[in-house]
Amino acid sequence: MSRIGKKPITIPSGVEVTINGGSVTVKGSKGTLAREIDTDFILALEDGVLTVQRPTEQKRHKALHGLYRSLLFNMVEGVSEGYKKELELVGVGYKASVQGQILELNLGYSHNIFLEIPKEVKASAETQKGKNPIVTLESSDKELIGEVSAKIRSLRKIEPYKGKGIRFVGEIIRRKAGKTAAK
């Protein structure tokens, strides 16, 4: 049995889960999320606890069991608490600013980069003197916030020699020695 799949999901107060065939809708203080899942799987909601059960021991059902439980757990946690990702811009002259849903980045290229952020994601940029600029993303959808942060990060990947680029706050980058290490 899948260790993740058999774990029950406790629904916090203020969160409403609606199961209609293969579609699951979760409503909470941070918003509403909906997802389609395989109709073969059995979802049971009893006394504020949601459980996911697989119908057979087929390889396909075993593979999807833990996945669906994780996706549903992320939805419940997202609408109740939300998710937050912080990206740090490391480099001389790197800047970030937000106007509405447009993120403007200056990453050392000959031009500024304008990135439109989806309306479900709230973005803010903070620059303090003597520190690297930080872009903060907040959303109730874990999958979407991960995609947006990966897209921003791909604009200037961290290079291993000087450590310049876009990284997550607290991320440890493995540094390489330069040419002098060969002697």
C-alpha positions as a Markdown table, in Angstrom:
| # | Residue | x | y | z |
|---|---|---|---|---|
| 1 | Met | 0.0 | 0.0 | 0.0 |
| 2 | Ser | 1.2 | 3.5 | -0.8 |
| 3 | Arg | 2.5 | 5.1 | 2.4 |
| 4 | Ile | 1.5 | 8.6 | 1.2 |
| 5 | Gly | -1.7 | 7.4 | -0.4 |
| 6 | Lys | -3.1 | 5.8 | 2.8 |
| 7 | Lys | -2.6 | 8.8 | 5.0 |
| 8 | Pro | -5.8 | 10.6 | 5.8 |
| 9 | Ile | -6.2 | 14.3 | 5.0 |
| 10 | Thr | -7.7 | 16.3 | 8.0 |
| 11 | Ile | -9.8 | 19.2 | 6.7 |
| 12 | Pro | -9.3 | 22.3 | 8.9 |
| 13 | Ser | -12.3 | 24.4 | 10.0 |
| 14 | Gly | -13.3 | 27.0 | 7.4 |
| 15 | Val | -12.5 | 24.7 | 4.5 |
| 16 | Glu | -15.3 | 23.1 | 2.5 |
| 17 | Val | -14.6 | 20.1 | 0.2 |
| 18 | Thr | -17.1 | 19.1 | -2.5 |
| 19 | Ile | -16.8 | 15.8 | -4.3 |
| 20 | Asn | -18.9 | 15.4 | -7.5 |
| 21 | Gly | -17.9 | 12.2 | -9.4 |
| 22 | Gly | -14.4 | 12.8 | -10.6 |
| 23 | Ser | -14.2 | 16.5 | -9.8 |
| 24 | Val | -13.1 | 17.8 | -6.4 |
| 25 | Thr | -13.6 | 21.4 | -5.3 |
| 26 | Val | -12.0 | 22.9 | -2.2 |
| 27 | Lys | -13.1 | 26.3 | -0.9 |
| 28 | Gly | -11.4 | 28.2 | 1.9 |
| 29 | Ser | -10.4 | 31.7 | 3.1 |
| 30 | Lys | -7.6 | 32.0 | 0.5 |
| 31 | Gly | -9.7 | 31.0 | -2.5 |
| 32 | Thr | -11.2 | 28.1 | -4.4 |
| 33 | Leu | -9.4 | 25.3 | -6.2 |
| 34 | Ala | -10.8 | 22.5 | -8.4 |
| 35 | Arg | -9.2 | 19.4 | -9.9 |
| 36 | Glu | -10.4 | 16.4 | -12.0 |
| 37 | Ile | -9.3 | 13.0 | -10.7 |
| 38 | Asp | -9.8 | 9.5 | -12.0 |
| 39 | Thr | -13.3 | 8.3 | -11.4 |
| 40 | Asp | -12.0 | 4.8 | -10.4 |
| 41 | Phe | -10.6 | 6.2 | -7.1 |
| 42 | Ile | -12.9 | 6.2 | -4.0 |
| 43 | Leu | -12.9 | 9.5 | -2.1 |
| 44 | Ala | -14.5 | 9.3 | 1.4 |
| 45 | Leu | -15.2 | 12.4 | 3.4 |
| 46 | Glu | -16.2 | 11.5 | 7.0 |
| 47 | Asp | -16.0 | 13.8 | 10.1 |
| 48 | Gly | -13.6 | 16.3 | 8.6 |
| 49 | Val | -11.3 | 13.6 | 7.3 |
| 50 | Leu | -10.7 | 12.9 | 3.6 |
| 51 | Thr | -9.3 | 9.5 | 2.5 |
| 52 | Val | -8.3 | 8.3 | -0.9 |
| 53 | Gln | -8.7 | 4.6 | -1.7 |
| 54 | Arg | -7.6 | 2.8 | -4.8 |
| 55 | Pro | -10.0 | 0.3 | -6.4 |
| 56 | Thr | -7.5 | -2.4 | -7.5 |
| 57 | Glu | -3.9 | -3.3 | -7.2 |
| 58 | Gln | -3.1 | -2.5 | -10.8 |
| 59 | Lys | 0.2 | -0.8 | -11.5 |
| 60 | Arg | -1.6 | 2.3 | -12.8 |
| 61 | His | -3.8 | 2.6 | -9.7 |
| 62 | Lys | -0.8 | 2.1 | -7.5 |
| 63 | Ala | 1.1 | 4.9 | -9.3 |
| 64 | Leu | -1.7 | 7.4 | -9.0 |
| 65 | His | -2.8 | 6.7 | -5.4 |
| 66 | Gly | -0.1 | 8.7 | -3.7 |
| 67 | Leu | -0.2 | 11.4 | -6.4 |
| 68 | Tyr | -3.9 | 12.1 | -6.0 |
| 69 | Arg | -3.6 | 12.2 | -2.2 |
| 70 | Ser | -0.7 | 14.7 | -2.4 |
| 71 | Leu | -2.6 | 16.9 | -4.9 |
| 72 | Leu | -5.7 | 17.0 | -2.7 |
| 73 | Phe | -3.6 | 17.7 | 0.4 |
| 74 | Asn | -1.9 | 20.6 | -1.4 |
| 75 | Met | -5.3 | 22.0 | -2.4 |
| 76 | Val | -6.6 | 21.9 | 1.2 |
| 77 | Glu | -3.4 | 23.4 | 2.6 |
| 78 | Gly | -3.4 | 26.1 | -0.2 |
| 79 | Val | -6.9 | 27.4 | 0.4 |
| 80 | Ser | -6.4 | 27.4 | 4.2 |
| 81 | Glu | -2.8 | 28.7 | 4.6 |
| 82 | Gly | -1.5 | 29.5 | 1.1 |
| 83 | Tyr | 1.9 | 29.1 | -0.3 |
| 84 | Lys | 4.8 | 31.6 | -0.5 |
| 85 | Lys | 8.1 | 31.5 | -2.5 |
| 86 | Glu | 10.9 | 34.0 | -2.2 |
| 87 | Leu | 13.4 | 34.5 | -5.0 |
| 88 | Glu | 16.7 | 36.4 | -4.4 |
| 89 | Leu | 18.4 | 38.3 | -7.3 |
| 90 | Val | 22.1 | 38.0 | -6.8 |
| 91 | Gly | 24.3 | 40.2 | -9.0 |
| 92 | Val | 25.5 | 43.8 | -9.4 |
| 93 | Gly | 22.8 | 46.0 | -10.7 |
| 94 | Tyr | 20.0 | 43.4 | -10.6 |
| 95 | Lys | 16.6 | 45.0 | -9.9 |
| 96 | Ala | 13.0 | 44.0 | -9.7 |
| 97 | Ser | 9.8 | 46.0 | -9.6 |
| 98 | Val | 6.1 | 45.1 | -9.8 |
| 99 | Gln | 3.3 | 47.2 | -11.4 |
| 100 | Gly | 0.0 | 45.4 | -11.1 |
| 101 | Gln | 0.5 | 41.9 | -12.5 |
| 102 | Ile | 3.6 | 42.9 | -14.5 |
| 103 | Leu | 7.0 | 42.0 | -13.1 |
| 104 | Glu | 9.9 | 44.0 | -14.5 |
| 105 | Leu | 13.4 | 42.5 | -14.0 |
| 106 | Asn | 16.8 | 44.0 | -14.8 |
| 107 | Leu | 19.2 | 41.0 | -14.9 |
| 108 | Gly | 22.2 | 42.4 | -16.6 |
| 109 | Tyr | 21.0 | 41.9 | -20.1 |
| 110 | Ser | 20.9 | 44.9 | -22.6 |
| 111 | His | 17.1 | 45.1 | -22.0 |
| 112 | Asn | 14.7 | 44.8 | -19.2 |
| 113 | Ile | 12.5 | 41.7 | -19.0 |
| 114 | Phe | 8.7 | 42.2 | -18.5 |
| 115 | Leu | 6.9 | 39.1 | -17.2 |
| 116 | Glu | 3.1 | 38.9 | -16.8 |
| 117 | Ile | 2.2 | 37.1 | -13.6 |
| 118 | Pro | -1.1 | 35.1 | -13.6 |
| 119 | Lys | -3.9 | 36.8 | -11.6 |
| 120 | Glu | -4.0 | 33.9 | -9.1 |
| 121 | Val | -0.5 | 34.8 | -8.0 |
| 122 | Lys | 0.3 | 37.9 | -5.9 |
| 123 | Ala | 3.8 | 39.3 | -6.5 |
| 124 | Ser | 5.8 | 41.9 | -4.7 |
| 125 | Ala | 9.4 | 43.1 | -5.0 |
| 126 | Glu | 11.5 | 44.4 | -2.1 |
| 127 | Thr | 14.8 | 46.2 | -2.3 |
| 128 | Gln | 16.8 | 47.1 | 0.8 |
| 129 | Lys | 20.0 | 49.1 | 0.7 |
| 130 | Gly | 23.1 | 46.8 | 0.9 |
| 131 | Lys | 21.0 | 43.6 | 0.3 |
| 132 | Asn | 19.9 | 41.7 | -2.8 |
| 133 | Pro | 16.5 | 42.4 | -4.2 |
| 134 | Ile | 13.8 | 39.8 | -3.2 |
| 135 | Val | 10.7 | 38.9 | -5.3 |
| 136 | Thr | 7.9 | 37.3 | -3.2 |
| 137 | Leu | 5.2 | 35.2 | -4.8 |
| 138 | Glu | 2.0 | 34.2 | -2.9 |
| 139 | Ser | -0.8 | 32.0 | -4.1 |
| 140 | Ser | -3.2 | 29.2 | -3.0 |
| 141 | Asp | -2.2 | 27.0 | -5.9 |
| 142 | Lys | 1.1 | 25.2 | -5.2 |
| 143 | Glu | 1.5 | 23.9 | -8.8 |
| 144 | Leu | 1.0 | 27.4 | -10.3 |
| 145 | Ile | 3.3 | 29.2 | -7.9 |
| 146 | Gly | 6.0 | 26.6 | -8.7 |
| 147 | Glu | 5.7 | 27.1 | -12.4 |
| 148 | Val | 5.9 | 30.9 | -12.1 |
| 149 | Ser | 8.9 | 30.8 | -9.8 |
| 150 | Ala | 10.7 | 28.3 | -12.1 |
| 151 | Lys | 10.0 | 30.6 | -15.1 |
| 152 | Ile | 11.5 | 33.6 | -13.3 |
| 153 | Arg | 14.4 | 31.5 | -12.2 |
| 154 | Ser | 15.1 | 30.3 | -15.7 |
| 155 | Leu | 15.6 | 33.9 | -16.9 |
| 156 | Arg | 19.1 | 34.0 | -15.2 |
| 157 | Lys | 20.2 | 30.6 | -13.8 |
| 158 | Ile | 22.7 | 30.6 | -10.9 |
| 159 | Glu | 26.3 | 30.1 | -12.2 |
| 160 | Pro | 28.6 | 28.1 | -10.1 |
| 161 | Tyr | 31.7 | 30.3 | -10.2 |
| 162 | Lys | 30.6 | 33.7 | -8.8 |
| 163 | Gly | 27.1 | 32.6 | -7.6 |
| 164 | Lys | 25.3 | 35.3 | -9.7 |
| 165 | Gly | 21.7 | 34.7 | -10.9 |
| 166 | Ile | 18.2 | 34.1 | -9.4 |
| 167 | Arg | 18.0 | 31.7 | -6.5 |
| 168 | Phe | 15.4 | 30.8 | -3.8 |
| 169 | Val | 16.0 | 32.5 | -0.4 |
| 170 | Gly | 18.0 | 30.1 | 1.7 |
| 171 | Glu | 19.1 | 27.9 | -1.2 |
| 172 | Ile | 22.7 | 26.7 | -1.0 |
| 173 | Ile | 24.6 | 26.8 | -4.3 |
| 174 | Arg | 27.5 | 24.5 | -4.9 |
| 175 | Arg | 30.4 | 26.7 | -5.9 |
| 176 | Lys | 33.3 | 25.7 | -8.1 |
| 177 | Ala | 36.9 | 26.8 | -7.9 |
| 178 | Gly | 38.3 | 28.8 | -10.8 |
| 179 | Lys | 41.3 | 28.2 | -13.0 |
| 180 | Thr | 43.8 | 28.6 | -10.2 |
| 181 | Ala | 42.6 | 25.4 | -8.6 |
| 182 | Ala | 44.3 | 23.3 | -11.4 |
| 183 | Lys | 47.8 | 24.2 | -10.3 |
